[in-house]
Amino acid sequence: MHALFIGSLWLHLLAVTLWLGGSLFLVFVLMPVVRRTDMPGLSMDLVRPIALRFKWFGWGCFGLLATTGIFNLSYQGIGWERLMETEFWTTSYGRALGWKLGLFGLILLSSAAHDFVIGPRASQTFRENPNSEKFFRLLLTMRWAGRVNLLLALVVVGFAVMLSRGWPW
C-alpha cells in the first residue's frame, strides 16, 4: 500500500509541475511574444490552438490533482469524518490544508471562467471585430486571470510544503 501512496504522491507532484510549468510558459514566454507582434490575426491563429490544447491538458491535471489529493489524505488517515471535525482545522496541518484546498477551489473557479466563458467570448468577439474595445477588455481580463491563477498556484505550493514540513510560525 505504501508503494501506491508513493506513486500517487508522484502523480500529484507531476500534475502540479506540468500545469504550473505550462502556466509559467504561457504567462512569461508565449503571451509576451504574441503581444509584441504587429500581426494580431496571426497571433490569434497561434494562441487559439495552443490555448485550447492547454485548456484540456490543464483540466486533466486538475482532475489528477483532486483524485490523488483525496487518495493521499485517505492514506494518511484523513477521511471525510476527520475533515468534518472542527478541531482538525485548528491544527497547523488543518490550517495549511484548508488554505491549500480553498485556493485550489479559487483556481478551479477562475480557470473555469477563463476557459469556458471569457476565452470563448474573446474568440467570438475577435472574429466579429478584432479591433473592438470589447475584445481588448476581454483580452485584458484573460491576461489578469492567468496571472492571478499563476500567483495562487505558487501560494498553493507553499501550503503544500507546510503540509509536509509544518507551519513556519
C-alpha positions in Angstrom: 0.0 0.0 0.0 2.9 2.4 0.7 4.1 1.9 -2.9 0.7 3.0 -4.1 0.9 6.1 -1.9 4.4 7.0 -3.3 3.0 6.5 -6.8 0.0 8.7 -6.0 2.2 11.4 -4.5 4.5 11.3 -7.5 1.5 11.7 -9.8 0.2 14.6 -7.7 3.6 16.4 -7.9 3.8 15.6 -11.7 0.4 17.1 -12.3 1.1 20.3 -10.4 4.5 20.6 -12.1 3.1 20.1 -15.6 0.2 22.6 -15.0 2.4 25.1 -13.3 5.2 24.8 -15.9 2.7 25.3 -18.7 1.2 28.3 -17.0 4.6 29.8 -16.5 5.3 29.3 -20.2 2.1 30.9 -21.2 2.4 33.9 -18.9 6.1 34.6 -19.3 7.0 33.3 -22.8 4.1 32.9 -25.2 1.9 35.8 -24.4 4.7 38.5 -24.2 5.9 37.3 -27.6 2.4 37.3 -29.1 1.7 40.8 -27.7 4.7 42.2 -29.5 3.8 41.1 -32.9 2.3 43.6 -35.3 0.1 40.9 -36.9 -2.8 40.4 -34.4 -4.6 37.9 -36.7 -1.5 35.7 -36.8 -1.2 36.0 -33.1 -4.7 34.8 -32.5 -4.2 31.9 -35.0 -1.2 30.9 -32.9 -2.7 31.4 -29.5 -6.1 29.8 -30.1 -4.9 26.2 -30.7 -2.2 26.4 -28.0 -4.8 27.7 -25.5 -7.3 25.0 -26.5 -4.8 22.2 -26.1 -3.5 23.6 -22.8 -7.1 24.0 -21.5 -7.8 20.3 -21.8 -4.4 19.4 -20.6 -4.8 21.7 -17.6 -8.2 20.3 -16.7 -6.7 16.8 -16.9 -4.1 17.9 -14.4 -6.8 19.4 -12.1 -8.6 16.1 -12.2 -5.5 14.2 -11.4 -4.7 16.6 -8.5 -8.1 16.1 -7.0 -8.0 12.4 -7.3 -4.5 11.9 -6.0 -5.1 14.5 -3.3 -8.1 12.6 -1.9 -6.2 9.3 -2.0 -3.1 10.9 -0.3 -5.2 12.3 2.5 -7.0 8.9 2.9 -3.7 7.1 3.1 -2.6 9.4 5.9 -5.8 8.6 7.8 -7.6 11.8 6.9 -11.0 10.8 5.6 -14.3 12.7 5.4 -15.1 12.1 9.1 -11.8 13.7 10.1 -12.4 16.6 7.8 -15.8 17.3 9.4 -14.2 17.6 12.9 -13.8 21.3 13.9 -10.6 20.7 15.9 -8.9 19.2 12.8 -9.0 22.7 11.2 -7.4 24.3 14.2 -4.2 22.2 13.8 -1.3 23.6 11.8 -1.9 20.7 9.3 -5.6 21.5 9.1 -4.9 25.2 8.6 -2.4 24.6 5.8 -4.8 22.1 4.1 -7.7 24.5 4.4 -5.7 27.2 2.7 -4.5 24.8 0.1 -7.9 23.5 -0.7 -9.6 26.9 -0.6 -7.0 28.4 -3.0 -7.3 25.3 -5.3 -11.0 25.9 -5.4 -10.4 29.5 -6.4 -8.1 28.4 -9.1 -10.7 26.0 -10.4 -13.4 28.7 -10.5 -11.1 31.2 -12.1 -9.9 28.6 -14.6 -13.5 27.7 -15.5 -14.4 31.4 -16.0 -11.2 31.9 -18.1 -11.5 28.7 -20.2 -15.3 28.3 -20.7 -16.6 31.9 -20.5 -14.1 34.7 -21.1 -11.9 32.8 -23.7 -14.8 31.7 -26.0 -16.3 35.3 -25.8 -12.9 36.8 -26.7 -12.6 34.4 -29.7 -16.1 35.2 -30.9 -15.5 39.0 -30.4 -12.2 38.8 -32.3 -13.9 37.0 -35.2 -16.6 39.8 -35.3 -14.3 42.8 -34.8 -10.7 42.3 -33.9 -10.2 46.0 -33.1 -13.2 46.4 -30.8 -13.0 47.8 -27.3 -14.9 44.7 -26.0 -12.2 42.3 -27.4 -9.4 44.3 -25.7 -11.3 44.3 -22.4 -11.8 40.5 -22.6 -8.1 40.0 -23.6 -7.0 42.1 -20.6 -9.4 40.1 -18.3 -7.9 36.8 -19.6 -4.4 38.0 -19.0 -5.1 39.0 -15.5 -7.0 35.8 -14.7 -4.0 33.8 -16.0 -1.6 35.9 -13.8 -3.8 35.6 -10.7 -4.1 31.8 -11.2 -0.4 31.5 -11.5 0.2 33.5 -8.3 -2.5 31.4 -6.5 -0.8 28.2 -7.7 2.6 29.4 -6.3 1.0 30.1 -3.0 -0.7 26.6 -3.0 2.8 25.1 -3.5 3.8 27.0 -0.4 1.0 25.5 1.6 1.9 22.1 0.2 5.3 22.5 1.7 3.7 23.4 5.0 1.7 20.2 4.9 4.9 18.1 4.7 7.2 20.4 6.9 4.8 22.2 9.3 3.6 25.7 9.7 6.5 28.1 9.7 5.3 30.2 12.7 
